[in-house]
């Protein structure tokens, strides 16, 4: 940090197991990757190449290597996994991830329907090669999953080998654990936390109000995802009480 301030909460240090910030890259250029990482690299823990953007991104291999040069893991968005799966190309997906030197993968079923035992089977197979993040929740706002089911699904996916379970929100933050307005489904979140360890959950929280909710509920070392590259530094400031929204959280009065 650039100067000394008392009453700053202790953040975990990289490589982090909790307090993770997962960044969604929806199309940065290679030069933008270097510019972004030069500023926010010590606060960006995992990079997701959003949904299926990897398929159309030019110089993809070079871009992945650019991120990896900063020792930050990169993975393809879960929608790409689903695109391979629905085309019966699961083994191709594994081969491509290995070919691009990825260490992490996401398993999701937000756009297609997969029997949950089958989804857990894919998780088990992928953990033989990668660190797995699995996403729970639907991208369909009309598909409301009751809290007990979220807990059941998350627990099963962790038991299958997922390192983190991701609570679905999309890049807009308006489905899954949120209402269409972006408001947190607080009862759902709090019920999940009675059964699933908070350090194993990565909450997708693209909106500032959503980030604030989880910082106040869990603390500065909550795992947050789908953060836009230009929001990583503002989020880190908010994590440690240096933004108006959290200014009084850690002060002794």
HELIX and SHEET records of a PDB file:
HELIX    1   1 UNK A   30  UNK A   40  1                                  11    
HELIX    2   2 UNK A   41  UNK A   43  5                                   3    
HELIX    3   3 UNK A   53  UNK A   55  5                                   3    
HELIX    4   4 UNK A   60  UNK A   68  1                                   9    
HELIX    5   5 UNK A   78  UNK A   86  1                                   9    
HELIX    6   6 UNK A   90  UNK A   99  1                                  10    
HELIX    7   7 UNK A  116  UNK A  126  1                                  11    
HELIX    8   8 UNK A  147  UNK A  160  1                                  14    
HELIX    9   9 UNK A  186  UNK A  195  1                                  10    
HELIX   10  10 UNK A  198  UNK A  200  5                                   3    
HELIX   11  11 UNK A  208  UNK A  218  1                                  11    
HELIX   12  12 UNK A  229  UNK A  231  5                                   3    
HELIX   13  13 UNK A  232  UNK A  239  1                                   8    
HELIX   14  14 UNK A  244  UNK A  246  5                                   3    
SHEET    1   A 8 UNK A  73  UNK A  76  0                                        
SHEET    2   A 8 UNK A  46  UNK A  49  1                                        
SHEET    3   A 8 UNK A  21  UNK A  25  1                                        
SHEET    4   A 8 UNK A 224  UNK A 228  1                                        
SHEET    5   A 8 UNK A 201  UNK A 204  1                                        
SHEET    6   A 8 UNK A 164  UNK A 167  1                                        
SHEET    7   A 8 UNK A 131  UNK A 136  1                                        
SHEET    8   A 8 UNK A 104  UNK A 107  1                                        
END                                                                             
